[in-house]
Amino acid sequence: MIEILAPAGGTEALKAALYAGADAVYLGLHSFSARHNAENFNAKELYEAARECRLSGVRLYLTLNTLVFDDEIPELRNIITTAKDVGVDAIIVQDLGVLSLIKEIAPEIKLHASTQTTVTSVSGARAAKKAGFSRVVLARELSFSEIADISRNTDIETEVFVHGALCTCVSGQCYMSVFFGGRSANRGLCAQPCRLNFKADGDDYALSLKDLSVIKGIKPLEEAGVTSVKIEGRMKRPEYVAAAVCACRKARAGEVYDEEVLESVFSRSGFTDGYYSGETHSMRGYRGREDVIKTESVLKQLKNLYKEPIKRRELNISLVIKANEKVNCRAFCDNICINLEFQPAETAVSRTTMPNEVTAQLLKLGGTLFYGGEIKCEIEEGCFISVGQINKIRRTVVSEISERLRAGK
């Protein structure tokens, strides 16, 4: 199944991505991130983010995708070591010097070639594989046929942007921001001067492009062999992340998604599929007052998209309840298995608690990412167990299993 990869510019956006159902997330630290002005994460927050991703069964990719100077190498080494200790699944890289250091310090971490490496061909993808990358984030300027050609004729994973901002200039090769104000995009500091109202041949905002949205193309991309579809937006609100993830999940399942909601949460005069479809004549757009008003009108309702986590993990519980003995509980989820004991049941005064009563209470997993699998209860005649105690057993099981999953063991 094709991966849905979501941006996490900060802790709340990470929650939105996880709760809405992303398969993987990408985020940056305060250094060496191409979105330096996002909220981003410190080392402690990265550790917690990794724990929450493991709990959800979601892959975590760290962006170290700026160019790095020689005097920054000691700091870079520390960050790579932190990434290794935390257990990130992959690191997204632009600078080949960074690639070399990761191979030296943390060879077990997978390497993804950032879109800033501007891979646009089969030969480019093969060169990335030879250099040590396991995945290449293809340039946003490619058509579907070009994407399919690369994906079908190489043995490297391919990742494709399907939603989010587009640059007028080629990613990783734009120096407009640094020329205008000394803020380099390749150092994570793009000031987006292309969004200003430049005029050409009577057109306003001649350099500003609409946002890309080809979520409708997820199924064809999957059939073409693309590994991952990516949502741009580490500078965007959590509601944007949740809405885009939900739309991608619907499209992947072959269901209809609401493009008007996506336009409302953020767009620049609507969306374009220009490069993807080859129809590049109507790509210009800017964010006007009407777009802002639309966004304000939908933000509150979009919070419901990540109010609670989606059900990702099957939880199996088996209880054995006997007179004058501690309640024995065995629970497992994926490869995690725990055995717990609880205080003995009471002696029934009027009636024995029935097994179906216990299982029904154990299945009340609302507000968690677990859903009930095999839930069994053996209860001896003459035993009574209160609803309160059953609830305590369920909460303890969820807590213990969750902690084991977070720890990855």
C-alpha positions in Angstrom: 0.0 0.0 0.0 1.3 3.4 -0.9 2.6 5.4 2.1 0.9 8.7 3.1 3.6 11.0 4.4 2.6 14.1 6.4 4.4 17.2 7.6 4.9 17.9 11.3 6.1 21.4 11.8 5.5 21.2 15.6 4.0 19.0 18.3 0.3 19.9 17.5 0.8 19.2 13.8 2.4 15.9 14.7 -0.6 15.0 16.7 -2.9 15.9 13.8 -0.9 13.7 11.4 -0.9 10.7 13.8 -4.6 11.0 14.8 -5.7 11.6 11.2 -4.0 8.4 10.0 -0.7 9.2 8.3 1.6 6.3 7.7 4.7 8.4 8.2 5.7 11.9 9.2 8.6 14.1 8.5 9.9 16.8 10.9 12.9 19.0 11.5 15.0 20.2 14.4 16.0 23.8 15.0 19.2 23.4 12.9 19.8 22.1 9.3 16.1 22.1 8.4 14.8 23.5 5.2 11.9 25.0 7.2 14.0 26.9 9.8 11.0 29.1 10.7 8.6 26.3 11.5 8.0 25.5 15.1 10.3 22.5 14.8 11.6 20.2 17.6 14.4 20.1 20.1 16.1 16.9 21.2 13.7 16.1 24.0 10.7 16.8 21.7 12.2 14.6 19.0 12.5 11.8 21.6 8.9 12.1 22.6 7.8 12.4 18.9 9.6 9.1 18.2 7.8 7.4 21.1 4.4 8.6 19.9 5.2 7.4 16.3 6.2 4.0 17.6 3.0 3.8 19.6 1.0 4.5 16.4 3.1 2.3 14.2 4.1 5.4 12.1 7.5 5.9 10.5 9.5 9.0 11.5 11.7 10.8 9.0 14.1 13.6 10.1 14.9 16.4 7.8 18.6 17.4 7.7 18.1 18.9 4.2 20.0 22.2 4.2 23.5 22.8 3.0 26.1 22.6 5.8 29.2 24.6 6.4 32.5 23.2 7.7 32.3 25.0 11.1 28.9 23.4 11.7 30.2 19.8 11.4 30.5 19.2 15.2 26.9 20.3 15.8 25.8 18.1 12.8 27.6 15.1 14.3 25.7 15.6 17.6 22.4 15.7 15.8 23.1 12.6 13.8 24.0 10.8 17.1 20.8 12.0 18.6 18.8 10.7 15.6 20.5 7.4 16.0 19.7 7.2 19.8 16.1 8.3 19.3 15.6 5.7 16.5 14.4 7.7 13.6 13.5 5.5 10.5 15.2 7.7 7.9 16.9 11.0 7.4 16.1 13.3 4.4 19.4 14.8 3.0 20.4 17.3 0.4 24.1 17.8 1.1 26.3 14.9 0.2 28.6 15.8 3.0 25.8 15.1 5.4 25.2 11.8 3.6 28.8 10.8 4.3 28.6 11.7 8.0 25.4 9.7 8.5 27.0 6.7 6.9 29.9 7.0 9.3 27.9 7.7 12.5 24.6 5.8 12.0 24.9 3.4 9.0 21.7 1.7 10.1 19.5 4.7 9.3 18.0 4.9 5.9 18.8 7.8 3.7 16.3 9.7 1.5 17.4 12.1 -1.2 15.6 15.4 -0.7 13.7 17.1 -3.5 16.5 19.7 -3.3 18.7 17.1 -5.1 16.6 17.7 -8.2 16.3 14.1 -9.4 14.4 14.2 -12.7 15.4 11.1 -14.6 16.0 7.4 -14.4 19.8 8.0 -14.5 19.5 10.5 -11.6 17.6 8.0 -9.5 20.1 5.3 -10.2 22.9 7.7 -9.2 21.1 8.4 -5.9 20.9 4.6 -5.2 24.6 4.2 -6.0 25.4 7.1 -3.6 23.7 5.2 -0.8 20.1 6.6 -0.8 17.2 4.1 -0.3 14.6 6.6 -1.5 14.5 9.7 -3.7 12.0 12.5 -3.3 11.4 13.4 -7.0 11.4 16.9 -8.2 8.0 18.6 -8.2 8.4 19.7 -11.8 7.8 16.2 -13.2 4.7 14.9 -15.1 3.0 11.7 -14.3 4.6 9.9 -17.2 8.0 11.0 -16.1 7.3 9.9 -12.5 6.0 6.5 -13.7 9.1 6.0 -15.9 11.5 6.6 -13.0 9.4 4.4 -10.6 9.1 1.5 -13.0 12.7 1.5 -14.2 14.7 1.8 -11.0 15.1 -0.2 -7.9 15.0 2.8 -5.5 11.9 3.9 -3.6 10.2 7.0 -5.1 8.4 9.7 -3.1 6.1 12.3 -4.8 4.6 15.5 -3.6 0.8 15.4 -4.1 -0.3 18.5 -2.1 1.1 21.8 -1.0 3.1 24.8 -2.2 5.0 25.0 -5.4 8.1 27.2 -6.2 8.4 29.2 -9.4 12.1 28.2 -9.4 13.4 24.7 -9.2 13.6 23.4 -5.7 17.1 23.6 -4.3 18.3 25.9 -7.1 16.6 29.1 -6.2 18.7 32.1 -4.9 16.0 34.8 -5.3 15.5 35.1 -1.5 19.2 35.4 -0.8 19.7 38.0 -3.5 16.7 40.0 -2.2 17.5 39.9 1.5 20.3 37.6 2.4 18.0 34.7 3.4 18.9 31.5 1.6 16.3 28.9 0.8 19.1 26.3 0.9 19.7 27.2 4.5 16.0 27.0 5.4 15.3 30.7 5.4 13.4 31.4 2.2 11.5 34.7 2.6 9.2 33.8 -0.4 9.8 36.9 -2.5 8.1 35.2 -5.4 4.8 35.7 -3.6 5.1 39.5 -3.9 3.1 41.3 -6.6 5.5 41.3 -9.5 3.9 42.3 -12.8 4.7 41.0 -16.3 2.8 41.5 -19.5 -0.2 42.9 -17.6 -0.4 40.0 -15.2 -0.4 40.5 -11.4 1.6 38.1 -9.1 3.5 36.9 -12.2 5.9 34.7 -10.1 3.5 33.2 -7.6 2.1 29.8 -8.3 -1.0 28.1 -7.0 -0.6 25.2 -4.6 -0.2 21.8 -6.1 -3.0 19.2 -5.5 -3.0 15.9 -7.3 -4.5 13.8 -4.5 -6.8 12.4 -7.1 -3.8 10.8 -8.7 -2.8 8.7 -5.7 -4.2 5.4 -7.1 -2.4 5.9 -10.5 0.8 6.7 -8.7 0.5 3.6 -6.6 -0.1 1.5 -9.7 3.0 3.2 -11.3 5.1 1.9 -8.4 5.5 5.1 -6.4 6.4 4.2 -2.7 5.1 7.4 -0.9 2.9 10.4 -1.5 4.0 13.5 0.4 2.1 16.5 1.8 4.0 19.7 1.9 3.4 22.0 4.8 5.7 22.2 7.9 4.7 25.8 8.1 1.0 25.1 8.0 -1.6 24.7 10.7 -2.5 21.3 12.3 -5.9 21.6 10.7 -4.3 21.7 7.3 -2.3 18.6 8.0 -5.3 16.7 9.2 -7.5 17.7 6.3 -4.8 16.7 3.7 -4.1 13.4 5.4 -7.8 12.5 5.5 -8.2 13.4 1.8 -5.2 11.2 0.9 -6.6 8.3 2.9 -9.9 8.6 1.1 -8.3 8.8 -2.3 -6.1 5.8 -1.6 -9.2 3.8 -0.7 -10.9 4.9 -3.9 -13.3 7.1 -2.1 -14.4 10.7 -3.0 -12.8 13.5 -0.9 -13.9 17.1 -0.5 -11.6 19.3 -2.5 -13.5 22.4 -1.4 -12.6 21.8 2.2 -8.9 21.5 1.1 -9.2 24.8 -0.8 -10.8 26.4 2.2 -8.1 25.4 4.7 -5.4 26.8 2.5 -5.0 27.6 -1.2 -3.8 30.4 -3.5 -6.7 31.1 -5.9 -7.4 27.4 -5.9 -5.1 24.5 -6.9 -3.1 23.4 -9.9 -2.0 20.0 -11.3 0.1 21.8 -13.9 3.4 19.9 -13.9 1.7 16.5 -13.2 -0.8 16.8 -16.0 1.4 18.9 -18.3 -1.2 21.7 -18.4 1.1 24.5 -17.2 -0.7 27.5 -18.7 -2.9 28.3 -15.7 -0.6 27.8 -12.7 -0.4 31.3 -11.4 -2.2 32.2 -8.2 -1.9 34.1 -4.9 -3.4 34.1 -1.5 -6.0 36.9 -1.4 -8.5 38.1 1.1 -11.2 35.7 -0.1 -8.9 32.7 0.5 -8.2 33.9 4.1 -11.9 34.3 4.8 -12.6 30.7 3.6 -9.9 29.4 6.0 -11.3 31.2 9.0 -14.7 29.7 8.3 -13.6 26.0 8.4 -10.8 25.9 11.0 -13.1 25.0 14.0 -14.8 22.1 12.2 -11.5 20.7 11.0 -10.3 20.2 14.6 -12.7 17.3 14.8 -10.6 15.5 12.2 -8.0 14.9 14.9 -10.0 15.0 18.1 -9.3 11.3 18.8 -6.8 8.9 17.2 -8.0 6.6 14.5 -8.1 2.9 15.5 -4.7 1.5 14.3 -3.9 -1.4 16.6 -5.7 -4.6 17.5 -5.7 -5.4 21.2 -6.3 -8.9 22.5 -7.2 -9.6 26.1 -7.8 -12.8 28.0 -9.1 -12.8 31.7 -9.3 -15.8 34.0 -11.3 -15.1 37.2 -11.5 -17.7 39.9 -12.7 -17.6 43.5 -10.0 -16.5 46.1 -7.4 -16.1 43.4 -6.0 -13.0 41.8 -7.5 -12.1 38.5 -5.1 -13.2 35.8 -4.9 -11.1 32.7 -2.9 -11.8 29.5 -2.9 -9.2 26.7 -1.0 -8.8 23.5 -0.8 -6.4 20.6 1.5 -7.0 17.6 4.6 -8.6 19.1 4.0 -7.2 22.6 2.7 -9.5 25.2 2.1 -8.8 28.9 0.8 -10.8 31.9 -0.8 -8.9 34.8 -2.5 -9.8 38.1 -5.3 -7.9 39.8 -7.1 -8.2 43.1 -9.4 -11.2 43.5 -13.1 -10.9 42.5 -15.7 -10.7 45.2 -18.1 -13.5 46.2 -21.4 -13.1 44.3 -24.3 -12.1 46.6 -27.2 -12.4 44.2 -25.6 -13.5 40.9 -22.4 -14.4 39.1 -20.9 -11.8 36.7 -21.3 -13.2 33.2 -18.4 -13.4 30.7 -20.2 -11.3 28.1 -20.5 -8.5 30.6 -16.8 -8.5 31.2 -15.9 -8.6 27.5 -18.4 -5.8 26.7 -16.7 -3.5 29.2 -13.2 -4.4 28.0 -14.2 -3.5 24.5 -14.8 0.2 25.5 -11.6 1.5 23.9 -12.9 4.9 22.9 -10.3 7.7 22.9 -7.5 5.2 22.3 -5.9 4.0 19.1 -6.8 0.4 19.9 -9.7 -1.7 18.7 -10.8 -5.0 20.2 -9.5 -8.2 18.7 -10.0 -11.5 20.6 -11.5 -10.6 24.0 -12.1 -13.6 26.2 -13.2 -14.1 29.8 -13.3 -17.3 31.9 -15.2 -16.7 35.1 -15.9 -19.2 37.8 -19.4 -19.7 39.1 -20.1 -17.6 42.2 -17.7 -14.8 41.3 -18.6 -11.1 41.0 -16.4 -8.4 39.5 -17.5 -4.8 39.5 -17.6 -2.5 36.4 -15.1 -0.3 38.2 -12.6 -3.1 38.5 -13.0 -4.2 34.9 -12.5 -0.6 33.8 -9.3 -0.5 35.9 -8.1 -3.6 34.2 -8.7 -2.2 30.8 -7.0 1.1 31.5 -4.0 -0.7 33.0 -3.7 -3.0 30.0 -3.9 0.0 27.6 -1.3 1.9 29.6 1.1 -1.0 29.9 0.8 -2.0 26.2 1.1 1.6 25.1 4.3 2.1 27.1 5.9 -1.0 25.7 5.0 0.1 22.1 6.4 3.6 22.7 9.6 2.0 24.0 9.8 -0.3 21.0 10.0 -3.5 23.0 
